[in-house]
């Protein structure tokens, strides 16, 4: 039997944080960088446990996205993953249901980068592919991020969105989206 828990980063002890990082290293085949880990911290974590084993995770962190002349408070979804041998059992859906509750309760929109295999999963849940150009606000100005065009998915909550308009994310080290 699995148990889903939500907690802010500040509420997680070092053992839980260590188990989370280890899970994400496995889920992402050691392609999960220190920057990726940093991006996943400071918000609300959704954790799925089977007994003492962590089998799934996602986090929602606050970011600012620029769109339509406004800086929108966004619940940005990071580090979504389920252990390979536990997939296709509803854990991902349970994780995203909790993530979406957080987004709907605290943000003007949700956003995430979807992998090729994850895009259909998010779309089926009501996340919408951003069709317009993407950019990031760097220390030296706005720079296009066309390599991410078509990978960004948003969950509208309260902000008016033109999915074909420009969307600009705040700057951070590592992958900006």
Secondary structure, 3 states (H helix, E strand, C coil): CEEEEEEEHHHCCHHHHHHHHHHHHHHCCCCCCHHHHHHHCCCEEEEEEECCEEEEEEEEEEEEEEECCEEEEEEEEEEEEECHHHCCCCHHHHHHHHHHHHHHHHCCEEEEECCCCCHHHHHHCCCEECCCCEEEEECCEEEECHHHCCCEEEEECCCCCCCCCCEEEECCCCCCC
